[in-house]
Amino acid sequence: ISLRGTAALHDIQQEEFALKLEQKERRKLERLLGQKSIILNSFLENIPDYMYVKDPDSRFIMNNKSHMDALGVSTQDEVVGKTDFDFFPKNLAIKYFQDEQELIKSGESLIDKEEQAINKSTGKFEWLSSTKVPIVDDKGDKIGIVGITRDITDRKDAEKALKKSRNELTTAKKETDNILDNVQEGLFLLTSDLIIGSQYSKSLELILDQKNLSKTSILDLLKDKISQNDLDCLEEYLEAMFDHHIHELELEDLNPINQIKIEYPDAKTGELLIKHLTFHFKRITGANDTVTQLISTVNDVTKEVQLAEKLENSEAYKKRQMDLMFSIM
C-alpha cells in the first residue's frame, strides 16, 4: 500500500508539474497574442491606406481608422453590416459590388485597379488604387474579402500635370520646328566651346552647303573657307564675346566675319564656288550675367554683293565713256 501511495503521489506531482508548465505556456502564448494584437491594432490605426474586410455579400465586417475617416464615420458600429450603397453614389456602389461578386465567384484577386470615389470627410473625389483578395477557409469556400485601397490622387494629379507639360512642350517644339524649317536666315546656337548646338534652322545647311552641322566647331567649319588670319581673329572675337567683363557694345564693330567672302570647291564638280556671307552674334546670359551661349545668324548676301559690284562696274564704265567723250570733244 505504501508503494502504491508513493506511486500515486508521484503521478499527482507529475500532473501538477505538467499543468503548471501548460499554464505557463498558455500565459506566454496569451502575452504573445496580446502583443500581436497591439501591433496589429497599431498598424490598422496608423496606416494611411484604407483597409477593410467584407463578408461574401459585400457587407463590411471590419475597417481600419483611415477607411472609417474616408467613409465619414468614427466607430465600427456605424459601418459593420453596411455596404458601399450606404456610403457612395449608386453608380459607384454598383461598380464596387459587381467587382467583388465576380471576385467571390471566380476566386481571382483584383490587383491595383484604379477607380474614383468620394471622400466623405472632404467631400471631394479622389483617385484610388484598390486591391481585393478573397478569404478562403480550409474547405476552399470563399468566406469574405480583404481589401486594401490607396489614395493616389496626388500621383494622378502629377501625371495630369506632366501630360499637360509634355503636350505644351510638343506644341512648342512644333512651333520651333516650323520657324527653323521656314526662316530664310541661318540660325544656330554657339556654346562656349564654339560648338554649334543641336537645333538650327534648315537654311543654315543650304547657306553653308554642309549637312549635319550639330556639334561641329565653327572654326573647323570655316577653316578651309576663309583665311587663317580671319580665322584667328574670329576665335579671339568669339572668346571676347563669352567674356562678360567686356561690354557687348565694345565688340560690335570688331566682328571679323560681319561680311566675308568664302571659297570652297563644289562637292560634285570640284569647281571653286564663292559666296558672300554675313555673320552676327548676340549674347545669351544666365546667372550673374555670365554668357552661356551666343545666338548666331548667317545670311547669304552673294546676290546683293554681285549686284553692287555690277552696278559699280557699270558706273565706272559710264564714267570712262563720259571721260572719253569729253576727251574727244
Secondary structure, DSSP 8 states (H G I E B T S, - for coil): -HHHHHHHHHHHHHHHHHHHHHHHHHHHHHHHHHHHHHHHHHHHHH-SSEEEEE-TTS-EEEE-HHHHHHHT-SSGGGTTT--GGGTS-HHHHHHHHHHHHHHHHH---EEEEEEEEEETTTTEEEEEEEEEEEEE-TTS-EEEEEEEEEE-HHHHHHHHHHHHHHHHHHHHHHHHHHHHHH-SSEEEEE-TTSBEEEEE-HHHHHHHT-S--TT-BHHHHHTTTS-HHHHHHHHHHHHHHT-TTS-GGGGTT--TTSSEEEEEE-TTT--EEEEEEEEEEEEEE-GGG-EEEEEEEEEE-HHHHHHHHHHHHHHHHHHHHHHHHHHH-
